[in-house]
Amino acid sequence: MVDTDDSPIKAMEASVGRRVATGGIWVAISSYWTVGFGFIANILLARILSPDVFGGFALAMSFAQLLRLQPKLGLGSAFAHFKAAEPDAVSTYVVVDSTAAASGFLLNLIAVPLLLLMGYEGDIVLISVVLSLSLVVEGLGGIGGTLLDMELQFRPASLVRSVTFPLSYIPAFWLATHGGGVWSLVIQNFMQNLLFLLGLFWPLRRHLPDLSTIEWRANRMTSRRYARFGITVGLGALASTLLTQMDALLIGTFVSTEALGFYDRAYRTAQWPSLLLTSFTGRVAFFGYARLQNEARRLRQLFDTTLWVVTYLAVPIALMLFISAPDLVTLVYGETWAPAASLLRILAVYSLARPLWENASSLLTAIGRPRIATQILGSQAALLAILGLPLTLIWGAAGTSVAVSVVFLIGTLIIYRRVLREFPAKTMEAGGWPALVSLTTIAGYAVLSHFDVFDGLSPAVRVITKVLYTLTIFWGLVLLLCPGPTMQRVRQLRQLFSQTA
């Protein structure tokens, strides 16, 4: 008689689900804390430093990111995909990925004469070299974080990040208030990465004690297998780097560093939904997808739940940014930064599209199909180059903002057209109702603005009123139009979190 008891399998699935949910809570708490603290810290820095300083930093960082080699090899994704089948996976991954991290710094040094020959200022080029070294440190910390994440140990790295991130701003504020200019931003970036790397040593020794007994060498066969898988992910990372850094290059090269400073603040503000959600989709959901890639039913359930969470959190945040942009920018950063408000409204589309895109990309990469995301990323980068240059030359930073939003919206629609073929979702719940509610919310705001409802209020009260309006109308209409499915989702999440607790 064949034993058909599948309770061990169910127990394993439940364990993975609980660990993913637990990790999601810790990652969310850490992300919200660092985003909140960074938000306040950067407000203060923006009131001390000029837009030109932020623009110069953004231009130098774009050079450092473009010449960074490590993420363009995709070894972390390959490690997550093949680890169980490779006895020497850890040593190979650590050695090869560390070498890739150091190689990026050498590439930046080699590129110095070329950047100077192209007419970029010497200070910008020097800063790019220092930031490239900082990215090496970040890459080493990322390796340690990946080792913990592979074991679904999300809490240690989250705690380390929560503690070290605020500390990195101490030297930054000292320099900013003592005439350090752009170097205050550089030192914050460097210290953030260095402190995180140092902070990981203790949790790595505690949760992965076998690391001390490993013979650190790269197995040739394993390296080749990683390279074959990772090259597709790496090409996607290259396309992603071009996609996310080309805007800074266009504005910094063809407009001015001051205009890039205004754009950088608008772009960073538009990234709030992505910052709040990408840590979940890029870490927790990604490794959950990877663990469940051979369990079709559970994988579909995880993707379906993640898509709902991302959509119904990203949409109202993007709406709040669009509606409150003029008051929000001047209230947060000061009157000096007022030109960034119009750019933020344009980038609201980007703020919605990016977390949705990254969720689909995480799924495809985790289940071993990164080629699809890479192809779409390449097309997006090419489209941004085609649209971005003429629009930037015609309308400056506003033209770049239009190009970025259009490119990300198109890319998101394309990638979900591919993903939803295999992982179907309820069309109205996933996209129809959020779109209808969003248009209604914006239309209602236009009517209220026409009657000068918000006039006469102080900037802080206007922002609070607009945020409350957005949340009330959005969630009120969602509950009115689809009460059953919404409450069912809420119960599912509450049940999952209660099981986790």
TIBA-265949 format. One record per residue (C-alpha): residue number from 1; residue in three letters; x, y, z. Coordinates in steps of 0.5 Angstrom, whole numbers, plus 2048, in hexadecimal, padded with zeros to 3 digits. Each point is the difference from the previous one (the first is absolute). Layout:
REM residues N
NUM|ALA|X|Y|Z;
...
REM end
This chain:
REM residues 501
1|MET|800|800|800;
2|VAL|803|807|7FE;
3|ASP|800|805|805;
4|THR|7FC|806|7FE;
5|ASP|801|804|806;
6|ASP|803|807|7FD;
7|SER|800|803|807;
8|PRO|807|801|800;
9|ILE|800|804|7F9;
10|LYS|7FA|804|803;
11|ALA|804|802|806;
12|MET|806|802|7FC;
13|GLU|7FC|805|7FC;
14|ALA|7FC|803|806;
15|SER|807|801|803;
16|VAL|803|803|7FA;
17|GLY|7F9|804|800;
18|ARG|801|802|807;
19|ARG|808|802|7FF;
20|VAL|7FE|804|7FA;
21|ALA|7FB|804|804;
22|THR|804|801|806;
23|GLY|806|802|7FB;
24|GLY|7FB|805|7FD;
25|ILE|7FE|803|807;
26|TRP|807|801|802;
27|VAL|802|803|7F9;
28|ALA|7FA|805|800;
29|ILE|802|802|807;
30|SER|807|801|7FE;
31|SER|7FE|803|7F9;
32|TYR|7FB|805|803;
33|TRP|805|802|806;
34|THR|806|802|7FB;
35|VAL|7FB|803|7FB;
36|GLY|7FD|804|805;
37|PHE|807|802|803;
38|GLY|803|801|7F9;
39|PHE|7FA|805|7FE;
40|ILE|801|804|806;
41|ALA|808|800|800;
42|ASN|7FF|802|7F8;
43|ILE|7FB|805|802;
44|LEU|805|804|805;
45|LEU|806|7FF|7FB;
46|ALA|7FC|803|7FA;
47|ARG|7FF|806|804;
48|ILE|807|800|802;
49|LEU|803|7FF|7F9;
50|SER|7FE|802|7F9;
51|PRO|7FD|7FD|7FA;
52|ASP|807|800|7FC;
53|VAL|803|7FC|806;
54|PHE|7FB|7FB|7FF;
55|GLY|800|800|7F8;
56|GLY|808|7FF|801;
57|PHE|7FF|7FA|804;
58|ALA|7FB|7FD|7FC;
59|LEU|804|801|7FA;
60|ALA|806|7FD|803;
61|MET|7FC|7FA|803;
62|SER|7FD|7FE|7F9;
63|PHE|808|800|7FD;
64|ALA|801|7FB|806;
65|GLN|7FA|7FC|7FF;
66|LEU|801|7FF|7F8;
67|LEU|807|7FD|801;
68|ARG|7FE|7FC|806;
69|LEU|801|7F9|7FE;
70|GLN|7FD|7FB|806;
71|PRO|7F9|801|7FF;
72|LYS|801|7FF|7F8;
73|LEU|802|7F9|801;
74|GLY|7FA|7FE|804;
75|LEU|804|7FB|804;
76|GLY|7FB|801|806;
77|SER|7FA|7FE|7FC;
78|ALA|804|7FA|7FE;
79|PHE|802|7FE|807;
80|ALA|7F9|800|802;
81|HIS|7FD|7FC|7FA;
82|PHE|806|7FA|801;
83|LYS|802|800|807;
84|ALA|7FD|7FA|802;
85|ALA|803|7FC|7FA;
86|GLU|807|803|801;
87|PRO|804|7FD|806;
88|ASP|805|806|7FF;
89|ALA|7FB|805|7FF;
90|VAL|802|805|805;
91|SER|807|800|7FF;
92|THR|800|801|7F9;
93|TYR|7FA|805|800;
94|VAL|804|804|806;
95|VAL|807|800|7FC;
96|VAL|7FD|802|7F9;
97|ASP|7FB|805|802;
98|SER|806|803|805;
99|THR|805|800|7FA;
100|ALA|7FA|804|7FB;
101|ALA|7FF|805|806;
102|ALA|807|802|800;
103|SER|801|800|7F8;
104|GLY|7FB|805|800;
105|PHE|804|805|803;
106|LEU|806|7FF|7FC;
107|LEU|7FB|801|7FA;
108|ASN|7FF|807|803;
109|LEU|807|801|800;
110|ILE|801|7FF|7F9;
111|ALA|7FA|804|7FE;
112|VAL|803|806|803;
113|PRO|804|803|7FA;
114|LEU|7FA|7FF|7FC;
115|LEU|7FC|804|804;
116|LEU|804|805|801;
117|LEU|801|800|7F8;
118|MET|7F9|801|7FF;
119|GLY|800|806|804;
120|TYR|7FD|7FE|807;
121|GLU|803|804|806;
122|GLY|805|7FD|804;
123|ASP|7FD|800|806;
124|ILE|7FA|7FC|7FD;
125|VAL|805|7FB|7FE;
126|LEU|803|800|806;
127|ILE|7FA|7FF|804;
128|SER|7FE|7FA|7FB;
129|VAL|806|7FD|802;
130|VAL|7FF|800|808;
131|LEU|7F9|7FE|7FF;
132|SER|802|7FA|7FC;
133|LEU|804|7FE|806;
134|SER|7FA|801|804;
135|LEU|7FC|7FB|7FB;
136|VAL|805|7FB|801;
137|VAL|7FF|800|808;
138|GLU|7F9|800|7FE;
139|GLY|801|7FA|7FC;
140|LEU|803|7FC|805;
141|GLY|7FB|802|805;
142|GLY|7FB|7FD|7FB;
143|ILE|803|7F9|800;
144|GLY|7FF|800|807;
145|GLY|7F9|802|800;
146|THR|7FF|7FB|7FA;
147|LEU|803|7FA|804;
148|LEU|7FB|802|806;
149|ASP|7FA|801|7FB;
150|MET|801|7F9|7FD;
151|GLU|7FF|7FD|807;
152|LEU|7FA|804|800;
153|GLN|803|804|806;
154|PHE|7FE|807|7FE;
155|ARG|800|803|807;
156|PRO|807|800|802;
157|ALA|802|804|7FA;
158|SER|7FA|805|801;
159|LEU|802|801|807;
160|VAL|807|802|7FE;
161|ARG|7FD|804|7FA;
162|SER|7FC|804|805;
163|VAL|805|801|805;
164|THR|806|802|7FB;
165|PHE|7FC|804|7FC;
166|PRO|7FE|806|804;
167|LEU|808|800|803;
168|SER|802|801|7F9;
169|TYR|7FD|807|800;
170|ILE|804|803|806;
171|PRO|806|802|7FC;
172|ALA|7FC|802|7FA;
173|PHE|7FD|805|804;
174|TRP|806|802|803;
175|LEU|803|801|7F9;
176|ALA|7FA|804|7FE;
177|THR|800|805|805;
178|HIS|807|801|7FF;
179|GLY|801|802|7F9;
180|GLY|801|7F9|7FE;
181|GLY|7FB|800|7FA;
182|VAL|7FF|7FA|7FB;
183|TRP|805|7FC|805;
184|SER|7FB|800|805;
185|LEU|7FC|7FC|7FC;
186|VAL|806|7FB|7FE;
187|ILE|802|7FF|807;
188|GLN|7F9|7FE|802;
189|ASN|7FF|7FB|7FA;
190|PHE|807|7FD|802;
191|MET|7FF|7FF|807;
192|GLN|7F9|7FD|7FF;
193|ASN|803|7FB|7FC;
194|LEU|806|7FF|804;
195|LEU|7FC|7FF|807;
196|PHE|7FB|7FB|7FD;
197|LEU|806|7FC|7FE;
198|LEU|803|800|806;
199|GLY|7F9|7FF|804;
200|LEU|7FF|7FA|7FC;
201|PHE|806|7FC|803;
202|TRP|7FD|7FE|806;
203|PRO|7F9|7FD|7FD;
204|LEU|804|7FC|7FB;
205|ARG|804|7FD|805;
206|ARG|7FA|7FE|805;
207|HIS|7FB|7FE|7FA;
208|LEU|805|7FD|7FB;
209|PRO|806|7FD|805;
210|ASP|802|7FC|7FA;
211|LEU|803|806|7FC;
212|SER|806|7FF|805;
213|THR|802|7F9|7FD;
214|ILE|7FF|801|7F9;
215|GLU|806|800|7FB;
216|TRP|7FF|807|7FC;
217|ARG|801|7FE|7F9;
218|ALA|7FC|800|7FA;
219|ASN|7FE|7FA|7FD;
220|ARG|801|800|7F8;
221|MET|7FA|7FC|7FE;
222|THR|7FB|804|805;
223|SER|803|807|7FE;
224|ARG|7FE|7FE|7F9;
225|ARG|7F9|7FE|802;
226|TYR|7FF|806|804;
227|ALA|803|804|7FA;
228|ARG|7FB|7FD|7FB;
229|PHE|7FA|801|804;
230|GLY|803|807|803;
231|ILE|801|803|7F9;
232|THR|7F9|801|7FE;
233|VAL|7FF|803|807;
234|GLY|806|804|7FF;
235|LEU|7FE|803|7F9;
236|GLY|7F9|802|804;
237|ALA|804|803|805;
238|LEU|804|804|7FB;
239|ALA|7FA|802|7FC;
240|SER|7FD|802|807;
241|THR|806|804|802;
242|LEU|800|804|7F9;
243|LEU|7F8|801|801;
244|THR|801|803|807;
245|GLN|806|804|7FF;
246|MET|7FF|802|7F9;
247|ASP|7FC|806|802;
248|ALA|805|803|805;
249|LEU|805|7FF|7FA;
250|LEU|7FB|804|7FC;
251|ILE|7FF|806|804;
252|GLY|807|800|803;
253|THR|803|800|7F9;
254|PHE|7FB|804|7FC;
255|VAL|7FC|805|805;
256|SER|804|801|807;
257|THR|802|7FD|806;
258|GLU|7FB|805|804;
259|ALA|7FA|7FE|7FB;
260|LEU|803|7F9|802;
261|GLY|7FF|801|807;
262|PHE|7F9|802|800;
263|TYR|7FE|7FA|7FC;
264|ASP|804|7FC|805;
265|ARG|7FC|802|806;
266|ALA|7F9|7FF|7FB;
267|TYR|803|7F9|7FE;
268|ARG|802|7FE|807;
269|THR|7F9|802|803;
270|ALA|7FD|7FC|7FA;
271|GLN|804|7FA|803;
272|TRP|7FC|800|806;
273|PRO|7FB|7FA|7FE;
274|SER|806|7FC|7FD;
275|LEU|804|801|806;
276|LEU|7FB|7FE|805;
277|LEU|7FE|7FA|7FC;
278|THR|806|7FE|7FC;
279|SER|803|7FD|806;
280|PHE|7FB|7FB|801;
281|THR|7FF|7FE|7F8;
282|GLY|808|800|7FF;
283|ARG|801|7FD|807;
284|VAL|7FB|7FC|803;
285|ALA|7FB|7FF|7FA;
286|PHE|806|7FE|7FB;
287|PHE|803|7FB|805;
288|GLY|7F9|7FD|802;
289|TYR|7FF|7FF|7F8;
290|ALA|806|7FD|7FF;
291|ARG|7FF|7FB|806;
292|LEU|7F9|7FE|7FD;
293|GLN|802|800|7F9;
294|ASN|7FE|7F9|7FF;
295|GLU|7FA|800|804;
296|ALA|7FB|804|7FB;
297|ARG|7FA|801|804;
298|ARG|804|803|806;
299|LEU|804|804|7FB;
300|ARG|7F9|803|7FD;
301|GLN|7FD|801|807;
302|LEU|807|804|802;
303|PHE|800|804|7FA;
304|ASP|7F9|802|800;
305|THR|800|802|807;
306|THR|806|804|7FF;
307|LEU|7FD|803|7F9;
308|TRP|7FA|803|804;
309|VAL|805|803|806;
310|VAL|804|803|7FB;
311|THR|7FA|803|7FC;
312|TYR|7FC|802|806;
313|LEU|806|804|803;
314|ALA|803|803|7FA;
315|VAL|7FA|803|7FD;
316|PRO|7FE|804|806;
317|ILE|807|802|801;
318|ALA|801|803|7F9;
319|LEU|7F9|803|801;
320|MET|803|804|806;
321|LEU|806|802|7FD;
322|PHE|7FC|803|7F9;
323|ILE|7FB|803|804;
324|SER|804|803|806;
325|ALA|807|802|7FB;
326|PRO|800|807|800;
327|ASP|7FF|801|808;
328|LEU|804|7FA|802;
329|VAL|806|802|7FC;
330|THR|800|807|803;
331|LEU|7FE|7FE|807;
332|VAL|805|7FA|800;
333|TYR|806|803|7FD;
334|GLY|7FF|807|800;
335|GLU|7FE|806|7FB;
336|THR|807|7FF|7FC;
337|TRP|7FE|7F9|7FE;
338|ALA|7F9|802|7FD;
339|PRO|802|7FF|7F9;
340|ALA|800|7F8|802;
341|ALA|7F8|800|801;
342|SER|7FE|800|7F8;
343|LEU|806|7FA|7FF;
344|LEU|7FD|7FC|806;
345|ARG|7F9|801|7FD;
346|ILE|802|7FD|7F9;
347|LEU|804|7FB|804;
348|ALA|7FA|7FD|804;
349|VAL|7FF|7FB|7FA;
350|TYR|807|7FE|801;
351|SER|7FF|7FF|808;
352|LEU|7FA|7FB|7FE;
353|ALA|803|7FC|7FB;
354|ARG|807|7FF|803;
355|PRO|7FE|7FB|806;
356|LEU|7FB|7FD|7FB;
357|TRP|805|7FE|7FB;
358|GLU|805|7FE|806;
359|ASN|7FB|7FB|802;
360|ALA|7FF|7FD|7FA;
361|SER|808|800|7FE;
362|SER|801|7FC|807;
363|LEU|7FB|7FB|7FE;
364|LEU|803|7FF|7FA;
365|THR|808|800|802;
366|ALA|7FE|7FB|806;
367|ILE|7FD|7FB|7FC;
368|GLY|805|800|7FB;
369|ARG|7FE|804|7FA;
370|PRO|804|806|801;
371|ARG|800|801|7F8;
372|ILE|7F9|803|800;
373|ALA|802|805|805;
374|THR|806|802|7FC;
375|GLN|7FD|800|7F9;
376|ILE|7FB|805|803;
377|LEU|805|804|804;
378|GLY|805|801|7FA;
379|SER|7FA|802|7FC;
380|GLN|7FE|805|805;
381|ALA|807|803|800;
382|ALA|800|801|7F9;
383|LEU|7FA|803|800;
384|LEU|802|805|805;
385|ALA|806|802|7FC;
386|ILE|7FC|801|7FA;
387|LEU|7FB|804|804;
388|GLY|804|803|805;
389|LEU|805|804|7FC;
390|PRO|7FB|804|7FC;
391|LEU|7FC|801|805;
392|THR|805|802|805;
393|LEU|803|805|7FB;
394|ILE|7F9|803|7FE;
395|TRP|7FD|800|807;
396|GLY|806|7FF|805;
397|ALA|7FF|7FC|806;
398|ALA|7F8|800|7FF;
399|GLY|802|7FD|7FA;
400|THR|804|7FA|803;
401|SER|7FA|7FF|805;
402|VAL|7FB|7FF|7FB;
403|ALA|805|7FB|7FC;
404|VAL|801|7FC|807;
405|SER|7F9|800|802;
406|VAL|7FE|7FE|7F9;
407|VAL|805|7FA|7FF;
408|PHE|7FF|7FD|807;
409|LEU|7F8|800|7FF;
410|ILE|801|7FD|7F9;
411|GLY|805|7FB|803;
412|THR|7FB|7FE|806;
413|LEU|7FB|7FF|7FB;
414|ILE|804|7FB|7FC;
415|ILE|803|7FC|805;
416|TYR|7F9|7FF|804;
417|ARG|7FD|7FE|7F9;
418|ARG|806|7FA|800;
419|VAL|7FF|7FE|807;
420|LEU|7F9|800|801;
421|ARG|7FF|7FB|7FA;
422|GLU|803|7FB|805;
423|PHE|7FE|803|807;
424|PRO|7F9|803|7FE;
425|ALA|7FD|805|805;
426|LYS|7F9|803|800;
427|THR|801|805|7FB;
428|MET|7FB|805|804;
429|GLU|803|7FF|807;
430|ALA|807|801|7FD;
431|GLY|7FF|805|7FC;
432|GLY|7F9|803|7FE;
433|TRP|7FE|802|807;
434|PRO|806|804|801;
435|ALA|800|803|7FA;
436|LEU|7F9|802|800;
437|VAL|801|802|808;
438|SER|806|804|7FE;
439|LEU|7FD|804|7FA;
440|THR|7FA|802|805;
441|THR|804|802|805;
442|ILE|804|805|7FC;
443|ALA|7FA|802|7FD;
444|GLY|7FD|802|807;
445|TYR|806|804|801;
446|ALA|800|804|7FA;
447|VAL|7F9|802|802;
448|LEU|802|802|807;
449|SER|806|804|7FD;
450|HIS|7FB|803|7FB;
451|PHE|7FC|803|806;
452|ASP|806|802|804;
453|VAL|7FF|7FB|806;
454|PHE|807|800|802;
455|ASP|801|807|7FF;
456|GLY|802|804|807;
457|LEU|803|7FA|803;
458|SER|807|800|803;
459|PRO|805|7FB|7FC;
460|ALA|800|7FB|805;
461|VAL|7F8|800|801;
462|ARG|7FF|7FF|7F8;
463|VAL|805|7FA|800;
464|ILE|7FC|7FD|805;
465|THR|7FA|801|7FD;
466|LYS|802|7FE|7FA;
467|VAL|803|7F9|802;
468|LEU|7F9|7FF|804;
469|TYR|7FC|802|7FA;
470|THR|804|7FB|7FC;
471|LEU|800|7FA|805;
472|THR|7F8|801|802;
473|ILE|7FE|800|7F9;
474|PHE|805|7FB|7FD;
475|TRP|7FE|7FB|806;
476|GLY|7F9|802|800;
477|LEU|7FF|7FE|7F9;
478|VAL|803|7FA|800;
479|LEU|7FC|7FD|806;
480|LEU|7FA|803|7FC;
481|LEU|801|7FD|7FA;
482|CYS|803|7F9|802;
483|PRO|7FF|7FF|807;
484|GLY|800|7F9|800;
485|PRO|807|7FE|7FD;
486|THR|803|806|803;
487|MET|7FE|7FD|807;
488|GLN|802|7F9|7FE;
489|ARG|807|803|7FF;
490|VAL|800|804|806;
491|ARG|7FE|7F9|804;
492|GLN|805|7FC|7FC;
493|LEU|806|805|802;
494|ARG|7FE|800|807;
495|GLN|7FF|7F9|801;
496|LEU|807|7FF|7FD;
497|PHE|803|805|805;
498|SER|7FD|7FD|806;
499|GLN|802|7F9|7FE;
500|THR|807|804|7FF;
501|ALA|800|803|807;
REM end
